């Protein structure tokens, strides 16, 4: 193992080597593998809606029309989220899954759809894929973990899945999971993880021989309410202190990391965040705030 530098050393590396504007771990440029199923379902929904509208125009009996509403309910599935009708359901303060078995509500929203939107048979794959692209942010939940594990594996760390392997392996990484849950981690590692939310789990546990680091990872591209909450969570992690010498890593990548660690003039909020990070780094020398470059150097020095 190389000599570990001070946490301010890795913080300086993070400030001097900013994040890429495009990080492949968070890019989903390929077409959705199940695009055809989304298109097929969108067409089925449109066909039934057209049938219902036609029957209504012909003054068909309600019992006949109701059969098609039931048919509409049946074909609503996990592939319905990219139909125009599903988007309209969202505009009516509902979700397509929620109206599936609420026939009365389904009818009311359908009537609004007929009066407020254009109904045609076209289902271009481009706009179905566009909706899927818009929803791609939901895929990013575990991308940070995958990225960090990839970096660790390239430096010779193995991913472990049971406690026996974790204790028997000199260099390894594990994800918080059912086996590595908060209760077991506190018990087996003798840590408190004393956050405001006592049930909060972190992302990774890194072991380098007799050194253990608990890591929380965030990926942020913009500022705002939810993003400020996530920064606050990272800063809280940075302020934790364990008597047995176990360290904490607050990892942040994405464009917001560049803003937060940059030298440019910033608003009061960012200045406050910067001051909090610097204060905790000085008060907790075992803890680290890093971006991708800072983490890579830290992991390299752990070997």
C-alpha positions in Angstrom: 0.0 0.0 0.0 1.3 3.4 -0.9 1.4 6.2 1.6 -2.1 7.7 1.9 -2.0 11.5 1.6 -4.2 13.9 3.5 -7.8 14.3 2.6 -7.1 17.8 1.4 -4.6 16.4 -1.1 -7.4 14.3 -2.8 -9.7 17.3 -2.5 -7.2 19.4 -4.4 -6.9 16.8 -7.1 -10.7 16.8 -7.4 -10.8 20.6 -7.8 -8.0 20.6 -10.4 -9.3 17.8 -12.6 -13.0 18.4 -13.3 -15.6 16.0 -14.5 -16.1 15.2 -18.2 -19.1 16.9 -19.8 -20.2 13.5 -21.1 -19.6 10.5 -18.9 -20.3 7.2 -20.6 -21.6 5.6 -17.4 -24.6 8.0 -17.5 -25.3 8.1 -21.2 -28.0 5.9 -22.8 -27.7 6.7 -26.5 -28.9 3.4 -27.8 -32.5 2.8 -28.8 -34.6 1.1 -26.1 -34.3 -2.7 -26.6 -38.1 -3.1 -26.2 -39.0 -0.1 -28.4 -41.2 -2.3 -30.6 -43.3 -3.4 -27.6 -44.0 0.2 -26.6 -45.0 1.1 -30.2 -47.3 -1.9 -30.4 -49.0 -1.1 -27.2 -49.4 2.6 -28.1 -51.1 1.5 -31.4 -53.4 -0.9 -29.5 -54.5 1.9 -27.1 -55.1 4.3 -30.1 -57.1 1.7 -32.0 -59.4 1.1 -29.0 -59.8 4.8 -28.4 -60.7 5.3 -32.0 -63.3 2.5 -31.7 -64.8 4.0 -28.6 -65.0 7.4 -30.2 -66.6 6.0 -33.4 -69.2 4.0 -31.3 -70.0 7.2 -29.4 -70.5 9.2 -32.6 -72.9 6.4 -33.8 -74.9 6.6 -30.5 -74.1 3.0 -29.8 -75.5 1.4 -26.6 -73.5 2.1 -23.4 -73.1 -1.7 -22.7 -71.3 -2.1 -26.0 -69.0 0.9 -25.4 -68.3 -0.3 -21.9 -66.8 -3.6 -23.3 -64.2 -1.5 -25.1 -63.4 0.5 -22.0 -62.8 -2.9 -20.3 -60.6 -3.9 -23.2 -58.7 -0.6 -22.9 -58.1 -1.4 -19.2 -56.8 -4.9 -20.1 -54.2 -3.7 -22.6 -52.7 -1.1 -20.3 -49.4 -2.5 -19.2 -45.8 -1.6 -18.4 -45.4 -0.7 -22.1 -48.2 1.9 -22.0 -46.2 4.7 -20.4 -45.0 6.1 -23.8 -48.4 6.4 -25.4 -50.0 9.8 -26.0 -52.9 8.7 -23.9 -50.6 7.9 -21.0 -49.0 11.3 -21.2 -52.4 12.9 -21.1 -53.3 10.8 -18.1 -50.2 12.4 -16.4 -51.5 15.8 -17.4 -54.7 14.9 -15.5 -52.8 14.4 -12.3 -52.9 10.6 -12.5 -50.7 7.8 -13.8 -51.6 5.2 -16.4 -51.1 2.3 -13.9 -53.4 4.0 -11.4 -56.4 4.4 -13.9 -56.1 0.9 -15.2 -58.6 -0.6 -12.8 -60.6 2.6 -12.1 -63.0 2.3 -15.0 -65.1 5.4 -13.9 -61.9 7.5 -13.8 -60.7 6.0 -17.0 -63.9 7.0 -18.7 -63.7 10.6 -17.4 -60.1 11.0 -18.6 -60.9 9.5 -22.0 -63.7 12.0 -22.5 -61.4 14.9 -21.7 -58.8 13.4 -24.1 -61.4 13.3 -26.9 -62.3 16.9 -26.3 -58.8 18.4 -25.8 -56.5 16.3 -28.0 -56.3 15.2 -31.6 -56.9 11.5 -32.1 -55.2 9.8 -35.0 -53.7 6.4 -35.9 -50.0 7.5 -36.2 -47.4 6.2 -33.8 -44.0 7.4 -35.0 -41.2 5.4 -33.4 -39.2 8.7 -33.0 -41.6 10.2 -30.5 -41.9 6.9 -28.6 -38.1 6.7 -28.3 -38.1 10.4 -27.4 -40.4 9.7 -24.4 -38.1 6.8 -23.4 -35.1 9.1 -23.7 -36.8 11.7 -21.4 -37.3 8.9 -18.8 -33.7 7.7 -19.1 -32.8 9.7 -15.9 -34.6 6.9 -13.9 -31.9 4.5 -15.1 -29.2 6.5 -13.4 -29.9 5.3 -9.9 -27.2 2.6 -9.7 -24.9 4.0 -12.4 -22.7 5.7 -9.8 -22.2 2.4 -7.9 -21.3 0.6 -11.2 -18.9 3.3 -12.1 -17.1 3.2 -8.7 -17.0 -0.6 -8.8 -15.5 -0.5 -12.3 -12.8 1.9 -11.0 -12.1 -0.3 -8.0 -11.9 -3.5 -10.1 -9.4 -1.8 -12.5 -7.2 -1.2 -9.4 -7.4 -4.8 -8.3 -10.3 -4.7 -5.9 -12.8 -7.7 -6.1 -16.5 -7.3 -5.6 -17.6 -9.5 -2.7 -21.1 -10.7 -2.1 -21.0 -12.4 1.4 -19.3 -11.4 4.6 -16.9 -14.4 4.6 -15.4 -13.2 1.3 -15.3 -9.6 2.6 -13.3 -10.6 5.7 -11.0 -13.0 3.8 -10.1 -10.7 0.9 -7.5 -8.0 1.3 -8.8 -5.7 -1.4 -12.5 -5.8 -2.1 -15.7 -3.8 -2.4 -19.3 -4.6 -1.5 -22.6 -2.9 -2.1 -25.1 -2.2 0.7 -27.7 -5.0 0.3 -29.8 -7.4 2.2 -26.8 -9.3 3.4 -24.8 -6.0 3.9 -27.7 -4.2 5.5 -27.4 -1.4 8.0 -27.8 -3.7 11.0 -25.2 -6.2 9.9 -22.7 -3.4 8.8 -23.0 -1.7 12.2 -22.6 -5.0 14.0 -19.8 -6.6 11.9 -17.7 -3.4 11.4 -18.4 -1.8 14.8 -19.7 1.5 13.3 -22.5 3.8 14.2 -23.2 5.5 10.9 -24.9 8.2 13.0 -26.9 10.1 10.4 -30.0 12.1 11.1 -31.9 9.4 9.3 -31.0 6.3 11.3 -32.2 4.0 8.6 -30.1 5.6 5.8 -27.9 3.1 4.0 -24.8 4.2 2.0 -23.7 2.8 -1.3 -20.4 0.9 -1.0 -17.9 -0.5 1.6 -14.3 -0.5 0.4 -11.7 -2.7 2.1 -8.0 -2.2 1.6 -6.3 -4.7 4.0 -7.0 -3.2 7.5 -8.5 0.0 6.2 -12.2 0.3 5.6 -14.0 3.2 3.9 -17.8 3.7 3.7 -18.8 5.5 0.5 -21.9 7.5 -0.5 -22.1 8.4 -4.2 -24.1 11.1 -5.9 -24.4 12.2 -9.6 -25.7 15.8 -10.1 -25.9 17.9 -13.2 -28.1 20.8 -11.9 -28.9 22.6 -8.7 -32.3 22.8 -7.1 -34.4 21.6 -4.2 -33.8 17.9 -4.5 -30.2 18.4 -5.5 -29.6 20.6 -2.5 -30.9 17.9 -0.3 -28.5 15.4 -1.8 -25.5 17.7 -1.3 -26.6 18.2 2.3 -26.6 14.4 2.7 -23.1 14.2 1.3 -21.9 16.9 3.6 -23.5 15.1 6.6 -21.6 11.9 5.6 -18.4 13.9 5.5 -19.0 15.1 9.0 -19.4 11.6 10.5 -16.7 10.3 12.8 -16.0 6.7 13.9 -13.7 5.9 16.9 -12.3 2.8 15.2 -10.7 4.8 12.4 -13.1 3.8 9.7 -13.3 6.5 7.0 -16.2 8.0 5.0 -16.0 9.0 1.3 -18.4 11.6 -0.1 -18.3 11.1 -3.9 -19.8 13.6 -6.3 -19.6 13.6 -10.0 -21.6 15.3 -12.8 -21.6 18.9 -13.9 -22.6 20.2 -10.5 -19.4 18.9 -9.0 -17.5 21.2 -11.4 -19.6 24.2 -10.2 -19.2 23.3 -6.6 -15.4 22.7 -6.7 -14.8 25.5 -9.3 -13.0 28.8 -8.7 -15.8 30.9 -10.3 -17.9 33.3 -8.4 -20.9 31.6 -6.9 -24.1 32.4 -5.1 -24.5 32.3 -1.4 -25.7 28.7 -1.4 -22.7 27.3 -3.1 -20.3 29.4 -1.0 -22.0 27.9 2.1 -21.7 24.4 0.7 -18.0 24.9 0.0 -17.3 26.3 3.5 -19.1 23.3 5.0 -17.1 20.8 3.0 -13.8 22.5 3.9 -14.7 22.7 7.6 -15.6 18.9 7.7 -12.4 17.9 5.9 -10.3 19.8 8.4 -12.2 18.5 11.4 -12.4 14.9 10.1 -9.0 14.0 8.5 -10.0 10.3 7.9 -12.9 11.4 5.6 -12.7 12.3 1.9 -14.7 14.5 -0.5 -13.7 13.4 -4.1 -14.8 13.5 -7.7 -13.7 10.9 -10.3 -10.1 12.0 -10.5 -9.8 12.3 -6.7 -11.3 8.9 -6.1 -9.0 7.2 -8.7 -5.9 8.6 -7.0 -7.2 7.7 -3.5 -7.9 4.1 -4.7 -4.5 3.9 -6.4 -2.8 5.0 -3.1 -4.8 2.4 -1.2 -3.0 -0.3 -3.1 
